[in-house]
Amino acid sequence: MSDPELRDYASIIDQADDYVEPEILPLPLDAWHRAHGARMVEFAGYEMPIQYEGIMAEHAWTRDSAGLFDVSHMGQLVFSGEGVAHALETVLPGDIAGLGEGKMRYSLLLAQDGGILDDLMATRLPDDQPSPFSAQDVEPEAYDPLHPSPTASGSFYVVVNGATKYDDISYLIEQLPDDVTINILEDQALLAVQGPKAVEAVARIVPGVDGLVFMTAGAFHWNEVPLWISRSGYTGEDGVEISLPAEHAVAFADALLALPEIKPIGLGARDSLRLEAGLPLYGHDLDPEITPVMADLGFALSKRRREAADFPGAERILTQREHGPAAKRVGLIVEGRQPAREGAEVIDDTGATIGRLTSGGFAPTLGKPIAMAYVPLALAAPGTRIEIAQRGKVHTATVTAMPFIPHRYVRAGAK
């Protein structure tokens, strides 16, 4: 087994403008999805499964048991080099330098005016081990994710959205110093297993994974295949995300599917699950015109960074944090049975447009339509009733706190 091919884009800065998104590509599990009856659609430049047996059934299975999601379209990057943590903090508003080994942080890639270019997950890799993304021997017991050692150097594993990864890479090449190396893990697949039975099931074939807690990660093995596993996900449920060499993805997916708790789940249920969890989707609920405060993602602004005001768009963002933004992302419960969809308008009593829906659909767990929208700050308090115009009809909705259903993450101290 050979090391994955890692492309060092820090050495080709002058060629960044020539690096363009390729045509629609298959995922490593493309044939596997089709063999299991998936209906395939184009998404983020890839052919991806939207459903297998049906969105409602897959949604319910994930909430009750465990679902297997192929998220190999996401961008997997490793950042290393002198001063890498400080360098990442020039484009992210989180406390990256303060992350301990195996600890994760949700963060935002910011434009210079504070607009959101992407949202992402950053993890500090262990310093005293070979890369978990290589074929070198890594002893799983040598690293204790529950007691990582803090460090100010090291490397960072970052997962970015599939639809934005090429733009992200170009922007990062432009913004980061030459001392920082960006390795793109093009030969890694990424699978997520989500649901209340996910970790218990995966632990039967990957011993020790149940030692992780929410927002921690570590190196493991399955049949001598190196795995990098985090206890995280995008459904509001407990679960794990597993990076592994793409050449082993089919065999590993088969091993997961052999566990009775796990079924394959498509993009359709992934969207309804994340919507119920109140999690934003980049390109819909987040974009370059939106700031972290407008998106109600203020938790991504670490205290040290707020006090230093040393991140992109800090003056604008901190002013919004103190005085409130003009508009804010809110959750909505829509009356009736007709879902309100992205693009519907929030209107005032004169019919003028004052806001917009960015996500919407039927919530299977709640049995009613829900949505996310940007509304004027004066209308953002839970309990506020608003009107939505969609296809010539007006619907009534009520602002509600998110998440729509409670998150079920397993945090440190709760095990």
C-alpha positions in Angstrom: 0.0 0.0 0.0 1.5 3.3 -1.1 1.2 6.7 0.5 -1.6 8.9 -0.9 -0.5 11.4 -3.5 -0.4 14.7 -1.7 -0.2 17.8 -4.0 1.6 20.7 -2.5 -0.2 23.8 -3.7 2.0 26.2 -1.7 4.7 25.5 -4.3 2.5 26.5 -7.3 1.1 29.8 -6.2 1.7 31.3 -9.6 -0.5 28.6 -11.1 -3.5 29.1 -8.8 -5.5 30.9 -11.5 -5.2 27.8 -13.7 -6.6 25.4 -11.0 -10.3 25.1 -12.0 -13.1 22.8 -11.0 -13.2 19.8 -13.2 -16.2 18.3 -14.9 -18.7 16.2 -13.0 -16.8 13.4 -11.3 -17.8 10.1 -9.8 -17.3 9.4 -6.1 -15.1 6.5 -5.0 -18.3 4.7 -4.1 -20.2 5.6 -7.3 -20.7 2.0 -8.5 -21.4 0.9 -4.9 -24.2 3.5 -4.6 -25.8 2.4 -7.9 -25.6 -1.3 -6.9 -27.5 -0.5 -3.7 -30.3 1.2 -5.7 -29.4 4.8 -5.2 -31.0 7.5 -7.4 -28.0 9.7 -8.4 -28.0 13.5 -9.0 -25.3 16.1 -9.7 -24.2 18.0 -6.6 -21.0 20.1 -6.0 -19.4 18.7 -9.2 -20.1 15.0 -8.4 -22.6 12.4 -9.1 -24.1 11.7 -5.6 -26.9 9.6 -4.2 -30.0 11.6 -3.3 -32.0 8.6 -2.0 -32.1 4.9 -1.8 -35.5 3.7 -0.3 -36.9 7.1 0.2 -36.1 10.4 2.0 -38.7 10.0 4.8 -37.7 6.4 5.6 -34.0 7.3 5.5 -34.5 10.3 7.7 -36.4 8.2 10.3 -33.8 5.4 10.2 -31.0 7.9 11.0 -32.9 9.4 13.9 -33.7 6.0 15.3 -30.6 3.9 14.4 -27.6 4.8 12.2 -27.2 6.0 8.6 -24.1 5.8 6.3 -23.5 9.0 4.3 -20.9 9.3 1.5 -19.4 12.8 1.9 -16.3 12.2 -0.2 -17.1 15.3 -2.3 -15.9 17.4 0.6 -12.4 19.0 0.5 -9.9 17.4 2.8 -6.8 19.5 3.4 -3.7 19.3 5.6 -1.9 22.5 6.6 1.6 22.4 7.9 4.7 24.5 8.2 6.3 27.2 10.4 3.7 29.3 12.1 0.8 27.4 10.6 -1.7 28.1 13.4 -1.0 31.8 13.3 -1.3 31.8 9.5 -4.7 30.1 9.7 -5.9 32.7 12.2 -5.4 35.3 9.5 -8.4 33.9 7.6 -10.4 32.2 10.4 -11.9 33.9 13.5 -11.4 31.0 15.9 -8.7 30.2 18.4 -6.7 27.8 16.2 -3.5 28.2 18.1 -5.2 27.0 21.3 -6.5 23.7 19.9 -5.0 20.6 21.6 -4.0 17.6 19.6 -7.0 15.7 18.3 -9.4 18.6 19.2 -11.7 20.1 16.6 -13.2 23.5 16.0 -16.0 24.7 13.8 -14.8 27.9 12.0 -15.5 30.2 9.1 -13.3 31.2 6.2 -13.8 35.0 6.0 -13.3 37.5 3.2 -11.5 40.7 4.1 -14.8 42.5 4.7 -16.0 39.7 7.1 -18.3 38.0 4.7 -18.4 34.2 4.9 -16.6 32.4 2.1 -17.1 28.9 3.6 -17.7 27.1 6.9 -15.4 24.3 7.9 -14.0 22.0 10.5 -10.4 22.3 11.7 -8.5 19.6 13.7 -5.0 19.7 15.2 -3.2 16.5 14.2 -0.9 14.8 16.8 2.7 15.9 16.6 4.4 12.7 17.7 2.9 10.3 15.2 3.3 9.8 11.4 0.6 11.3 9.3 -2.7 9.5 9.8 -3.2 10.0 6.0 -0.3 7.8 5.0 0.5 4.1 4.9 3.0 4.4 7.7 2.3 2.3 10.8 0.3 4.2 13.4 -0.4 2.4 16.6 -4.0 3.2 17.7 -3.2 2.8 21.4 -0.3 5.2 21.2 -2.7 8.2 21.0 -5.3 8.9 23.7 -7.9 11.3 22.2 -9.4 11.9 25.7 -6.1 13.3 27.0 -4.3 15.0 24.1 -1.3 17.2 24.8 -1.6 20.9 23.9 0.9 22.2 21.4 1.7 25.4 19.6 3.0 23.9 16.4 1.9 20.8 14.4 -0.4 20.3 11.4 -4.1 20.9 10.9 -6.6 18.7 9.1 -9.4 20.9 7.6 -12.6 19.8 5.9 -14.3 22.3 3.6 -17.5 22.2 1.6 -17.4 20.4 -1.7 -19.1 23.1 -3.7 -16.6 25.7 -2.6 -13.3 23.7 -2.2 -11.7 24.9 -5.4 -12.4 28.6 -4.6 -11.3 28.0 -1.0 -8.0 26.5 -2.1 -7.2 29.4 -4.4 -8.1 32.0 -1.7 -5.9 30.2 0.8 -3.0 30.0 -1.5 -3.3 33.8 -2.0 -3.7 34.6 1.7 -1.3 32.2 3.5 2.5 32.7 3.6 4.9 30.6 1.5 6.0 28.8 4.7 2.7 27.1 4.9 2.1 23.9 2.9 -1.3 22.9 1.8 -1.7 19.2 1.0 -4.9 18.2 -0.7 -6.0 14.7 0.1 -7.4 13.8 -3.3 -7.1 10.1 -2.7 -9.1 10.0 0.6 -12.7 9.1 0.8 -14.9 10.6 3.6 -17.8 8.6 5.1 -20.1 9.7 7.9 -22.1 7.3 10.2 -24.8 9.2 12.1 -27.5 8.3 14.5 -28.0 7.2 18.2 -26.6 3.7 17.4 -23.8 4.9 15.1 -20.8 4.8 17.5 -21.8 1.6 19.2 -22.0 -0.1 15.8 -18.8 1.3 14.4 -16.9 0.3 17.5 -17.6 -3.3 16.8 -15.3 -3.2 13.7 -13.1 -0.3 14.8 -12.3 -0.9 18.5 -11.7 2.2 20.6 -13.7 4.6 18.5 -16.3 4.9 21.3 -13.5 6.5 23.4 -13.9 9.7 21.4 -16.3 12.4 22.5 -17.9 15.2 20.5 -15.4 17.3 18.6 -12.4 15.1 19.2 -10.6 12.9 16.7 -7.9 10.2 16.5 -6.1 7.7 14.3 -7.4 4.1 14.1 -7.1 1.0 12.0 -9.5 -1.4 10.2 -7.9 -4.5 8.7 -4.6 -2.6 8.6 -6.2 0.3 6.7 -5.4 3.7 8.4 -8.5 5.7 9.4 -8.8 9.2 10.8 -12.1 9.4 12.7 -13.8 12.3 14.4 -16.9 12.2 16.6 -18.8 14.9 14.8 -21.4 15.2 12.0 -24.0 17.2 10.2 -27.3 15.8 11.4 -27.6 16.8 15.1 -27.2 13.2 16.1 -24.2 11.5 17.6 -21.9 9.9 15.1 -18.5 9.8 13.4 -16.8 10.9 10.2 -14.2 8.6 8.8 -11.4 9.6 6.4 -9.7 6.6 4.7 -7.9 5.8 1.4 -10.4 5.8 -1.4 -9.1 2.5 -2.6 -10.5 0.8 0.5 -13.8 2.7 0.6 -15.9 0.0 -1.0 -14.7 -2.7 1.4 -15.1 -0.5 4.4 -18.6 0.6 3.3 -19.5 -3.1 2.9 -18.3 -3.8 6.4 -20.4 -0.9 7.8 -23.5 -2.0 5.9 -23.1 -5.5 7.3 -23.9 -4.1 10.7 -27.6 -4.3 11.3 -27.9 -0.8 12.7 -26.6 0.9 9.6 -28.3 1.6 6.2 -27.1 3.9 3.4 -28.6 7.4 3.4 -28.8 9.9 0.6 -28.5 13.7 0.2 -32.2 14.2 0.6 -32.4 12.9 4.1 -29.1 14.6 4.9 -30.7 17.9 4.1 -33.8 17.3 6.1 -31.8 16.1 9.1 -29.4 19.1 9.1 -32.4 21.5 8.7 -34.1 20.0 11.8 -30.8 20.4 13.6 -30.7 24.1 12.7 -27.4 23.7 10.8 -26.7 26.1 7.9 -25.8 25.0 4.4 -23.2 27.0 2.6 -24.4 28.6 -0.6 -27.9 28.7 0.8 -27.9 29.9 4.4 -24.4 31.3 4.2 -22.7 33.3 1.5 -20.1 36.2 1.1 -22.8 38.8 1.9 -23.5 37.2 5.3 -21.4 37.8 8.4 -21.0 35.4 11.4 -23.3 37.7 13.5 -26.0 37.8 10.8 -25.8 34.0 10.5 -26.2 33.6 14.3 -22.8 31.9 14.4 -21.2 34.1 17.0 -19.9 31.1 18.9 -17.3 30.7 16.1 -15.7 34.0 17.2 -13.4 32.9 19.9 -13.0 35.2 23.0 -9.2 35.7 22.4 -9.8 36.7 18.8 -12.7 39.1 19.7 -10.5 40.8 22.3 -7.6 41.1 19.8 -9.9 42.1 16.9 -7.4 40.6 14.6 -9.5 38.6 12.1 -10.8 39.7 8.7 -13.7 42.1 8.9 -13.3 42.4 12.7 -14.5 46.0 12.9 -17.7 45.3 11.0 -18.4 42.0 12.8 -17.7 43.3 16.3 -19.9 46.4 15.6 -22.7 44.1 14.6 -22.1 41.9 17.7 -22.4 45.0 19.9 -25.3 46.8 18.2 -27.0 44.0 16.3 -27.0 43.3 12.5 -29.6 44.7 10.2 -30.8 41.1 9.5 -30.4 37.8 11.3 -30.8 34.1 10.5 -33.8 32.6 12.4 -35.8 29.4 12.4 -39.4 29.3 11.4 -42.4 27.0 12.0 -44.7 27.3 9.1 -48.4 27.0 9.6 -50.3 24.3 7.5 -48.8 21.4 5.6 -47.3 23.2 2.6 -43.5 23.6 3.0 -42.0 27.0 2.3 -38.9 26.7 0.1 -35.7 28.6 -0.4 -36.3 31.8 -2.2 -39.7 32.6 -0.7 -40.0 36.2 0.5 -40.7 37.5 3.9 -43.1 40.4 3.5 -44.5 43.1 5.7 -48.1 44.2 6.0 -47.9 46.2 2.8 -46.5 43.3 0.8 -43.0 44.7 0.6 -40.1 42.2 0.7 -38.2 42.5 4.0 -36.4 39.2 4.1 -35.9 35.8 2.4 -36.0 32.1 3.1 -32.7 30.3 2.6 -33.8 26.8 3.5 -37.1 25.1 4.0 -38.9 21.8 3.9 -41.1 19.3 5.7 -39.6 18.2 9.0 -40.4 14.4 9.4 -39.5 14.3 13.1 -41.8 17.2 13.9 -44.5 16.4 11.3 -44.7 20.0 10.1 -42.9 22.5 7.7 -39.9 24.4 9.0 -37.5 26.9 7.4 -34.6 29.2 8.0 -34.8 32.8 6.9 -33.0 36.2 7.2 -35.4 38.7 8.7 -34.9 42.3 10.1 -33.5 42.2 13.7 -36.8 43.6 15.0 -38.6 40.5 13.9 -36.0 38.0 15.0 -37.3 37.2 18.5 -38.8 33.8 19.1 -42.6 34.0 19.0 -42.7 36.7 16.3 -45.3 36.0 13.6 -44.3 36.8 10.0 -45.8 36.3 6.6 -44.1 34.5 3.7 -45.0 35.0 0.0 -44.5 31.9 -2.2 -45.9 31.3 -5.7 -48.7 33.9 -5.3 -49.8 32.6 -1.9 -49.1 34.0 1.6 -48.2 31.7 4.4 -47.9 32.5 8.1 -44.9 31.4 10.2 -43.6 31.9 13.7 -40.0 32.6 14.6 -38.6 29.8 16.8 -35.3 29.0 18.5 -33.0 26.6 16.8 -32.3 23.7 16.7 -35.8 22.6 15.9 -35.0 19.3 17.7 -32.4 18.9 20.4 -28.9 17.9 19.4 -27.8 14.5 20.8 -24.0 14.9 20.8 -22.0 13.0 23.4 -19.8 15.6 25.1 -16.9 15.1 27.5 -18.2 14.3 31.0 -21.5 12.9 29.6 -20.2 9.4 28.9 
